[in-house]
Every structure is written in structure tokens, then in C-alpha cells.
Amino acid sequence: MDLFLNLGLGFETAFSPVNIAFCFIGVLLGTLVGVLPGIGPTATIAMLLPLTLALSPATSLIMLAGIYYGAQYGGSTTAILVNLPGESASAVTAIDGYQMARQGRAGPALAAAALGSFFAGSVATLVLVLFAPPLTAVALEFGPAEYFSLVVLGLISSVALAHGSVLKALAMIVLGLLLGLVGTDIYTGEQRFTLGRLELADGINFVAVAVGVFGIAEILRNLEEEHDRDVAVRHVSGLMPSREDLRRIAAPVLRGTALGSLLGILPGGGHVLASFAAYTVEKKVSRTPERFGKGAIEGVAAPEAANNAGAQTSFIPMLTLGIPANPVMALMIGAMIIQGITPGPNVAIDEPALFWGLIVSMWVGNLLLVVLNLPLIGLWVRMLSIPYYVLFPAILTFSAIGVYSINNNAFDLFAVAVFGLLGYVLVKFECEPAPLLLGFVLGPMLEEHLRRAMIIARGDPLVFLQRPISAVLLGLAALALVIVLMPNVAKKREEVFHEEE
Amino acid sequence: MSFNIKDIGAGLIFIAIGLLFGLGAMNLDLGTPLRMGPGYFPLILAGLLVALGLAIVAYGIGHSATGRLTVPWRGLLLILPAPVVFGLTVRGLGLAPALALVALISAFASRRMSVPLAIALTVGLTVFCVLVFSLGLGLPLRLFGPWLGA
């Protein structure tokens, strides 16, 4: 069978010594940076991305994926130990995890998170193996009109899942799309919005935008109020959960995995929604809902499983359609483009070793996480006590050298400063940066498909509604937009995100 | 008259950027819907951005702001120039001094930083980066540049 052949190729790639080594380094580095409070997976990957560009495409993507799981797991560790979640997905873990830590049960909480994540990661990887090939086959049938509508749907649903104002999120997307168009026009070769700078002919450096908007803006925000961190635990002992704990988390982990795998595929950051939904479900089905919020181990295991499953399945739209479901996937796509790979259904056909190697490496990465994290927990606890004012000079130096090393180009560093400032000001005005990054990555794709579709349809814009798949996708996008704009839904949405914070 | 400074500020930024892109797009060939020129799609997006900006401003009038805006001047003035200084000096001074400058400048962005700690941090970070990037990853950058007579 093809599937086994492919998986064999995947195992061969993922288990090559170089790839295992870089997967390991990625997981280690990701956890190391992810543990640092206030730095989420997106910022972590943005900062570490330049490090991977010297590697071969497959190895670099495997390492990036490793950084992603590592950063996520590191974020959960921080959420449990200091109640400072690095991203909204681990905010849910903090609710019960931190309470467990305060009761001296940090060990079982961390173990539940690790084991839940590992199980969920393994299952979600299987989901990916089963669903990626048929989706790729469907995607190959897509014409430019379908692609255009699909990108629109992806962008609109990222609005639905962003925090805060829908209008602002829409504006951030459009701003991202515009910034993504800077550079040479692919049809005419004309320079657009380059201000006469040669450095902009290839577009604004993607890594510079990501480091600026996520890294620099994040540092500035953290500098507003510097306060000491209250580390609940200095020493974590008694890691292994009791038999009772294991019995308690079995069903929640299963439910979390199912929910996460399903929601992760949704474009627009479904894994954030997944951890939140998993927590709510556990609270609903529990016979003792009053324990939630006071250190219930189910409240740690289920969202962690959901989160990790969702993180895994969010690779499905990225790998098969070339459409990022969340800012982390946008970074992966950016890395692919820098490596000279065109994201989309062709990746599976043109680069089977990369495609299947990446998938298998996800499972390897999850295994490494368990092996790595539980024994090294003492190190992570010590990382937590590094003061922030020592950290950010380090982050800045790494980012500076990393961004410069991509093109050996000083201009990219000016761009980092400009986008750092822009990102910070916009965040202060309560605009989420994630939609901007999605727009930035998808801008060129959206325009290309629009122009191609219009040429094929002889300039008739109705083509987007006449082709059935395209019409359905646009209909879904319109529906999503109407739903989030409806007053009562808007109110409910605000409540959900508030509770989450 | 109450207004939300965060909405108005964000809206104005979007309007300004939209207008800039719009003006830029007008100078490009717009083409026709059948054969869109380089300016066609950007002009649509710029118009959309201005419209969204206007809507955000309109929404902000009549709603009062929540929370105060504090400006971390010290952070802004020291963090933002750090990458710029690196970009300007990495060729001339070389990698090691440029790294040291970034570390030193950004270290003082925190009020809690002391001079001895900043110096120790600068030396430590510079040595670490040189070891990792130059010797470890073999980044083809000169450690000390022509401005230093090297």
C-alpha cells in the first residue's frame, strides 16, 4: 500500500541521525525558551527561525516543528508552576495546574500534562497520516477560484478566533495582506511600494516582521510593568502520578484528544479553542465539578491533550493546502518559502521525504518531549527564576544576529525596529498581531489566485459564486463573519475570551 | 463627549497606512478586471483598510476607554535602536563589537539593571554568541571589522 511505503519513507527521513539530532535540539531549545514566562510559541519560533535556515529544508522544518512542541510544553510548565501562561492555549492549564502546584502536587500536574500531550500527539499524528493524503488529492483539483475562496475563508475564521474587536482583527488582516504585497509584482516585474529600496524587491523580510511584531513588541510590553515572579515551587518532587491520578485522567485525555484533533483542523487557531472547550467539557461531565479550579488533575490533562492534538492536526491544512491555521503555521510556511518550497498540495508529491519525514518526526518529537521534560524538570524550574532583565538582552542579541544572517542585510534589522514599534503600538490599541501575520503570508497567494481566476473567467467576478466549491467556501466565510458580528454572539465571545484570560 | 483613545488611535493608524498604500497603488498600472495590473488589488485593499479604519474610529466615539495607556519610554528608546545599531555596525566594527553594543544598549532598558551586571551580561552574551554562531554554526561574518583596523 502507498500509505506504508510513504510511512516507511517518513521513518527513514525522521530517523536519520541528523534529523533526530535537530529534532532533539529543536525540542530542547523550544522548551528552554518556551518556559520563559511571557514568551509564547509564536515569539519563540520567530526568534529561533533564523537558526534553522542554514539546514536542509526537511531538517529545518523538523527542527521548527520540534521547537513548536517544545515551546508549547514549556508554556504549560510555566502555566503550572508560576501561573503565567505564555499563550492563551495554556491559560486553561494554569487554572487547575497552578492550584495543584500550590498544593504540592506540581509533579503529578506536570506528568499529567506530559503524558496527556504525548498520547494526544501520537493519536493526532495518526489522524494526520490518514487525512493528509485524501485532502491533498482534493486540493490538487482546486483551481484558482477555489483557492482564492479558501484563503478568504481561512482569513475570516482567524478573525472569529482572535481576541477582541472583529473590526480591528479585519483591519489587521488587510494591513497584513498589503504588507505582503510589497515587492516585485510577479506578472509585470514592476516594483510595488518599495520606496526605491532594492532590499524590498523580494518583499519585506518575513522573519523581520515576525520578530518585530511578536518578539520586540512582546519585550516592550513586558517592560511596562516589571514585577517579581512568584514561583510556587522551587523543587518538584514525586513526579509520577499515582494510580488514582492515572485512572482519573484516562477518559479526559481521550475526550481532549478527540476534541483537539477535530478543532485543530479548523483554520484560524482551533487549538486555542480546543483546550478551552476540553476544559468546559470535563467540568460538565465530571461528577464533582466543584473540584475544578481547585486543583483537579482532569482540568490539566484534558486541555493539555486537546491543545497538543490540535497543534498536531493544525499541520493538516498547512501541509495539504498551504494555508496556515494559526500564526505558528504561518511561520512554518514562511520558512518553507525561504527554503524555496512552494507550500500547497504539491509538497506531498514533489517532496515526499520532507512531507512524510515531518509527519513521522512529530511523533518522535512528542516522544522526545516526554523523555526530555520529566527528567529535566529541575532545569526548567531554575530557568523560571532567571530575571526578565537578564533575558531580553539575550533575546535581542540572538534575534539581531539571526535576522542579519538570513540575507546579510542591515535593512532587515531596520525593519525589525519599525515592525517592533508598529506591532507594539497596535497591541497597545488592542489589535491582535496574529491576523496580521496570517495576512502577510497569504497576501501574495490571495492576489495571485484572484488574478489568475479573473483571467480564466474572462474578467467575470461572478466566477467565485458560479463554481460550487468556491461558492460554498465563500458562503461559509460570509456566515462566519455574520455570526461573529451578531450582537449576542459578540457578547458571548467577549465573555469566553475574558474567562480565558 | 466620551471617546475611546485605543479605538481612535488604531483607526487613525489604519486610515493613514491605507491612504499611503492607496496613493502608492494609484501610481501603478491598475489594469482591468480581466487583466489586473500591479495596482488593482492593492488599491482595493487600501480602500478596505481606510473603510475599516473609519469604522473603528466611529465605533470609538461614544465609547469610553478602559484602562490607561502608559508609555514605557525607557524601553522604547533603548530596545528599538538596538537592532538598528547592530545593522549599522556589524559590517564596520565586526560581529563581536556589534553584538556587545546590542547587549549593552538593551540591558539598560530595564530600570533594575545595574552597571556591573550589564557589563557582565554583555561580555557573557558576546562570548556565547561568538562561540555558537561564529565558531559553532560557522556564520561567515568577520569578528572584528575594518573600522577597527582589522
Chai-1 contact restraints between the chains, C-beta under 6 A:
chainA,res_idxA,chainB,res_idxB,connection_type,confidence,min_distance_angstrom,max_distance_angstrom,comment,restraint_id
A,L167,B,L52,contact,1.0,0.0,6.0,A-B,restraint_1
A,L167,B,A55,contact,1.0,0.0,6.0,A-B,restraint_2
A,L167,B,I56,contact,1.0,0.0,6.0,A-B,restraint_3
A,K168,B,A10,contact,1.0,0.0,6.0,A-B,restraint_4
A,L170,B,L52,contact,1.0,0.0,6.0,A-B,restraint_5
A,A171,B,F14,contact,1.0,0.0,6.0,A-B,restraint_6
A,A171,B,L52,contact,1.0,0.0,6.0,A-B,restraint_7
A,V174,B,L45,contact,1.0,0.0,6.0,A-B,restraint_8
A,V174,B,L48,contact,1.0,0.0,6.0,A-B,restraint_9
A,V174,B,L49,contact,1.0,0.0,6.0,A-B,restraint_10
A,L177,B,L45,contact,1.0,0.0,6.0,A-B,restraint_11
A,L178,B,F21,contact,1.0,0.0,6.0,A-B,restraint_12
A,L178,B,L45,contact,1.0,0.0,6.0,A-B,restraint_13
A,L181,B,P42,contact,1.0,0.0,6.0,A-B,restraint_14
A,D185,B,P38,contact,1.0,0.0,6.0,A-B,restraint_15
A,T188,B,P38,contact,1.0,0.0,6.0,A-B,restraint_16
A,E190,B,P38,contact,1.0,0.0,6.0,A-B,restraint_17
A,R192,B,P38,contact,1.0,0.0,6.0,A-B,restraint_18
A,F193,B,G24,contact,1.0,0.0,6.0,A-B,restraint_19
A,I219,B,I79,contact,1.0,0.0,6.0,A-B,restraint_20
A,L220,B,G75,contact,1.0,0.0,6.0,A-B,restraint_21
A,L220,B,I79,contact,1.0,0.0,6.0,A-B,restraint_22
A,L223,B,P72,contact,1.0,0.0,6.0,A-B,restraint_23
A,L223,B,G75,contact,1.0,0.0,6.0,A-B,restraint_24
A,E224,B,T70,contact,1.0,0.0,6.0,A-B,restraint_25
A,E224,B,P72,contact,1.0,0.0,6.0,A-B,restraint_26
A,Y389,B,S110,contact,1.0,0.0,6.0,A-B,restraint_27
A,Y389,B,R112,contact,1.0,0.0,6.0,A-B,restraint_28
A,Y389,B,M113,contact,1.0,0.0,6.0,A-B,restraint_29
A,P393,B,A103,contact,1.0,0.0,6.0,A-B,restraint_30
A,P393,B,S106,contact,1.0,0.0,6.0,A-B,restraint_31
A,P393,B,A107,contact,1.0,0.0,6.0,A-B,restraint_32
A,P393,B,L121,contact,1.0,0.0,6.0,A-B,restraint_33
A,A394,B,L125,contact,1.0,0.0,6.0,A-B,restraint_34
A,L396,B,A82,contact,1.0,0.0,6.0,A-B,restraint_35
A,L396,B,V102,contact,1.0,0.0,6.0,A-B,restraint_36
A,L396,B,S106,contact,1.0,0.0,6.0,A-B,restraint_37
A,T397,B,L99,contact,1.0,0.0,6.0,A-B,restraint_38
A,T397,B,V102,contact,1.0,0.0,6.0,A-B,restraint_39
A,T397,B,A103,contact,1.0,0.0,6.0,A-B,restraint_40
A,T397,B,L125,contact,1.0,0.0,6.0,A-B,restraint_41
A,T397,B,C129,contact,1.0,0.0,6.0,A-B,restraint_42
A,A400,B,P83,contact,1.0,0.0,6.0,A-B,restraint_43
A,A400,B,F86,contact,1.0,0.0,6.0,A-B,restraint_44
A,A400,B,V102,contact,1.0,0.0,6.0,A-B,restraint_45
A,I401,B,F133,contact,1.0,0.0,6.0,A-B,restraint_46
A,S405,B,L139,contact,1.0,0.0,6.0,A-B,restraint_47
A,A410,B,G87,contact,1.0,0.0,6.0,A-B,restraint_48
A,L413,B,P83,contact,1.0,0.0,6.0,A-B,restraint_49
A,L413,B,F86,contact,1.0,0.0,6.0,A-B,restraint_50
A,L413,B,G87,contact,1.0,0.0,6.0,A-B,restraint_51
A,F414,B,V84,contact,1.0,0.0,6.0,A-B,restraint_52
A,F414,B,G87,contact,1.0,0.0,6.0,A-B,restraint_53
A,V416,B,P83,contact,1.0,0.0,6.0,A-B,restraint_54
A,A417,B,L80,contact,1.0,0.0,6.0,A-B,restraint_55
A,A417,B,P83,contact,1.0,0.0,6.0,A-B,restraint_56
A,A417,B,V84,contact,1.0,0.0,6.0,A-B,restraint_57
A,G420,B,L80,contact,1.0,0.0,6.0,A-B,restraint_58
A,L421,B,L80,contact,1.0,0.0,6.0,A-B,restraint_59
A,F429,B,K6,contact,1.0,0.0,6.0,A-B,restraint_60
A,F429,B,G9,contact,1.0,0.0,6.0,A-B,restraint_61
A,F429,B,A10,contact,1.0,0.0,6.0,A-B,restraint_62
A,E430,B,K6,contact,1.0,0.0,6.0,A-B,restraint_63
A,C431,B,A10,contact,1.0,0.0,6.0,A-B,restraint_64
A,E447,B,F41,contact,1.0,0.0,6.0,A-B,restraint_65
A,R451,B,M36,contact,1.0,0.0,6.0,A-B,restraint_66
A,M454,B,P33,contact,1.0,0.0,6.0,A-B,restraint_67
A,G459,B,P33,contact,1.0,0.0,6.0,A-B,restraint_68
A,G459,B,L34,contact,1.0,0.0,6.0,A-B,restraint_69
